[in-house]
Amino acid sequence: MTKSKIGTLEAIMLILIVIVTHTISSLPRETLVLTKSSTIVNLVFVSFLAILFSYLLVRLMKNFAGCDIIDISEYLGGKVLKNIIGIIFIFYFLFSSSILIRNFCESIKIIYYPMTNIIFILSLFVIAICTANRLDFNASLKTNLLILPLVLASILFLFFANMNKFVPQRAFPIFGDGLVNTFIIGLGNLAAFGGISFLYFLPPYLKEPEKIKKIALLSIGISAIYLILCVSTLLFMFSFFINTNEITPLYNATRYIELGSFFQRLESVFLLIWILAFACYLSITSKFAMGILKKLTQIETKKPLIDIFGLLILGISLIPENYAISDKLETQIYPCLVLGITFCLGISILIFANLMKRKQKKLTHIEEN
């Protein structure tokens, strides 16, 4: 994987795909549940915080050129800390992708294949990931370059095609349940920017590492606009989403698109594009997870891991007994993992590593004098 260098555009799309896939699932619904009519204001606020956080992350990693969070952890605490951080991120990538794909497959089953066993639908995705992971790393990224613009375009189209059904008054009161709920409790919506976690691993793979700041700011900025469009579509169209557990709310919005008598039932086209996006996301996250394990164990090739990780994703996705449990894991446990691992643990490692490096530089300077 280290032989495959990532271009700037590919890196931006890589971070975007994580946020996009979660937005297609239950993310917009959960942000609306948390902050209600003030969701748009809240997202502008947390987007600004996410951009600041990304900038801080990049500045802290600048002192460790060409290193990822695993290398920095080894510098800070030796192999013990390196292994602990590596295992935590492997678990994070596997758990988040497994639960996400379980919920998405449950939606497909409910909408189109109510009599089909969920294992069969999940297995098709796992086969797709294992096949993609046998290809070069850049193959997944180039596929993502083709698919992700279609997803972004579909959300833009969804927004503008439904504008005649918008009720802007649903955004009032503009601060929802109050300033505390909007700006303090609403900080939980930072979990929407889970794609930031990939910034910890990008430096060794970039063709132009000096552009990491550009990658971080652009990817989070575009993600913020994308997320606000998704939430605005739902908020202005369906006030009932705030109080109900509607499955894949964005899919429901596609059913209201009207383009004359010739173009009808466009939701199937949207779903096809989103399925391809999910396949890209799963392939990329599993490859990063395998890359971490490869670095921890020093194995020469990741090929023996491909089927193992595919089976792990399938196994974890089958742990929840039903959709209600898997939905709870995605909407309650996943945000906690994002906030805890991406926004707390990762940045703490970087801060302490920078303090340690600064201390070592001072000692070296004193010894030289």
N, C-alpha and C positions, 0 to 999 in steps of 0.2 A: 504493500500500500504506500510505503514511503517513496517508491519510485514514481508514483503517479502524482504529478503536481497539479494543483487546482488553480485555474485562472480566476481573476477578480469577479467576473460575472457569474461564473459557476459557484463561487463561494457565497455570493449574495443570494443566489437562488437556493443554495443548500440550506441556509438559515431560514429563508422564507418558507420552504416546503414544510418545515416542522410546525410553524404557526398556522399555515394555511390548512393543513390536514386537521388540526384540532379545531379550527374554526368551522370546518365543514361538519364536524361532529356536534358536540354539545356545548362548546365554549361560548357562543353568543348567548345561548339561553341562560347559562350560569352567570354571566356578567350582568344580564338583565335582572336575574333573581337577586343578586347582591345589591345593586344600586338603582334598580328600577328606572324611573324617568330621568334620573341624572346620569345615566350610563354614558352618554356621549361626552358630557363634561368630565366625568371620571376618567374615560379613556384618553382624553386629551392630556389630562394630568398625569396618569400613570405612563403614558407614552413618553412624555417629557422626562420622567424619572428613569424609564428604561434606557433612553438615549444617554442620559448622564451616567448611568451605571455602566453601559457599554463603553463609553469614553474612558471611565475610570479603569475598567478591566483592561482595556488596550494599553493605557499608560503604564499600568502595573506590570504587564507582560513584556513591555518594551525593554525592560532591564534583563530579560532572559530571552534574547533573540534566538529564534529557531527552536524554542522549547515549548512543550505543551504542559498542561496542568500535572500530568504524571511525572514528567522530568523535574518540574519545579517542586513537587511533593518529595521526590527523592533528595533533592538538594536541601530541603528544609528538615526532613525527618528520616532520611535514609530509606532503605528498602522496605522497612515495616510500614511507614506512612505511605510510601509509593503503592504498596500492595493494597492497603486499606482504601485509599482514594480510588485506585483502579477498580476494585471490586464494587465500590459504591456506584461509580459511574456505569459500569457494566449492568448492574442491577437496575439502575435508573433507565437506561436506554431500553433494556429488554422489557421491563415492567410497563413503561409508558407506551411502547409500540404494541405490546401484546393486548393491553386493555383497550387501547384505541381501536385496534383492528377488530377486537371482539364486539365492541359496540357498533362499529360500522357494519359488520357482517350481520349483526342482529337487525339493524335497520333494513338491510337488503332482504333479509329473510321475511320480515314483517310486511314489507312493501310488495315484493315480487314472488317470494318462494315460501309461503307460510307452512307448507307441508315438508320442506326439506330440512334434514338434520343439519344443525349449525356446524358440525364437524366437517361436513362436506364442503361448505362454503369457505370455512377457514383454511382447509387443506389446499384449496385452489390458490389462495394468496401465498401460503407457505411454499408451495411448489414454484410459484412465480418468483419469490424472493431467492430461493436456492438456485434457480436457473440464472437469475440476474447476477447473483454473487459469484458465479463461476466466470463471469466476464471481467474485464478490466475495470478498475474502480472508476475510471473516467467514463466508461460506457453508461453507468448509472447516472452520472452527473450530466452527461450530454443528453440523455433521455429526459432528465429533469428540466433541462433548458428548453426542450420542446413542449413538455406537458404543462409546466407551471404557468407560462404566459396564457395558455388556454384557460387555466383555472382562474387566473386574475381577470381575464377578459369576461369569463362567465359571471363573475361576481359584479363587475361593472355593468354588464348587460342586465343582470337580475335587478340591480338597483334602478337603472334608468327605465327599464321596461315596465316596472311596477309603480313608477312615480305618480301615475294618475290615481292610484289607490292609497297613497300616503295620507295620513292624518297627522300633520305636524303638531297639533295640540297635544298629542300623546307624550311629547317631550317636556310637558309642563306638569308639575312645578319643576323648573330647571335644575334645582338642587335636591329633587326627590324627597327623601325622608330627613333631609337636613345636611348641614355641612360636615358633621361628624361621620355620617354614613357615606357621604360622597368622597371625602378626602382622607379619612382615617380607616374606617372599616373597608372602604373601597380599594385600599392598597392591595387587598387580596387579588385584585384583577391583574396585578403584575405577573401572575402565573400565566397569563395569556402569552407572554414573551418567552416561552420555554426554549425557543430556538437559540437564545443567547448562550445556552450551554455548549453549543458547538464552537463558539469562539475560543473556548479553553483548549480546543484540540486543533484548530486550523493552522497556526504558524508553521509547523514542520511541513505542511503539505502545499503551501502557497508558492506559486511561481514568483510572485512579487510580494514578499512578506511586509515590505514597507507600506503596502496599501491596506493593511489590516484595519486601520482606523476608518478609511473610506468604506470598507466592506461592512464594518459594524454599524456605522451611522446610517448608511443607505439602506441596509437590510431591515433595521429596526424602524426607520422612518417609513419605508414602504409597507411594512407589516402593520404599523399603526394606522395608516390610511385605509388599508385593506380591512382591518378589524372594525374600524369606525363605520365603513360602508356596510359591512355585514350586519352590525348591530343596528344601524339606522334603518336598514330595510325591515328588520323584524320589529323594531320599536314602533315605526310609523304604520306598519301594516297590522300587527297582531298584538293587541294589548294583553290578550290572554296568555301569551308566552311567559309573562312574568309570574303567573301563578300555576302553570301546568307543566308536566313533564312530557312535552311534545317530542317525539323522536325525530331527529335530524330536521330541525326547524327550517333551515335554508332550503331543503328539498321541498318542504310544504309551500314555501314562497314561490317556487318555480311553477307550481300548478296554476298560479293566477296570471301567468303571462299570456297575453292575447295578441296575436299578430295576424288577424284575419282568419278565415276558415281553412286556409291551406296549411298554415303552420300551427299545429295543435299538439298537445302532449309533449312539449319540449323537455319535460323533466327527465326523460330517459337519456337525452343527449347530455344533460348536466351530470347525471349519475355516472355515465360512462367516463366522462372527463375526470370526475372525482375518484373513480375507482383506479384509474391510471396514476393519479396523484398519490393515492394511498400506497400503491405498489412501489412507486419511487421512494416514498418516505421510508417504508419498511426496509427496502434494500439499502438505503444510505445509513440508517440508524444501526442496522445489524452489522454493516461493514465497519462502522466506527467501533462498535462493541468488540468485534473480532480483532480489530487493530489494537485495542487496549489490552486484550488478553494476550495477543502475540507479543506485545512489549513487556508484559509482566512475566511471561513464561520463556521468552527468548526462542520460541519455535521459529523455524525457517519459513514456513508457508502457512497460510490460513486455510488452505483447501480442506484439511481434515475437519475444520471447525464449521464449515458451511452447513452441512446437514445437521450437526449437533445444535447449532444456534437456531436453525429452522424448527427443529423439534422442540427446543426450549420455548420459542415464541408460541408454538401451537399448544404446548402443555400449559404454559402460564395463562394463555387466553381461555383455556377450558376450565380453569380453577373455579371461577364464579359459576354458581349453579344456574343462574338465570340472568336475564337482562337487568333486572332491578339491582342486583348485586354488582354487576360489572359497571353499570352506570354510576353507582355510588362510588366505586373505586376511581372512576375517571373524574368525577365532579368534586370529590372530597379528598381523596388520597393523593391523586396526581398533582393538584395545585400545591399541596403541602410539600411534596418532593421537589417541585420546581423552586419554591421559595427557600426551602431548607438547603438544597444541594447547589442550585445555580446562584441564588442571590446571597446565601450566607456562607456555606462551606467553601465554595470555590474562591470567593473573593477574600475570605479569611486566610486561606492558604497563600494567596498572592500578597496580601498585606504583610503577613509574618515573614514570608520569604524575602520581601523587599527590605524589611527592617533588619533581618539577619545579614543581608548583603551589604547594607549601609554600615552596619556595625563592623563587619569584616574589613570594609574599605577603610574605615577610621583606624582600626587596629594596624592595618598594613601601612597606612600613612604615618602613624606614630612610630612604628618600628623603623621605617625608612629615615625618619628625622632623628 
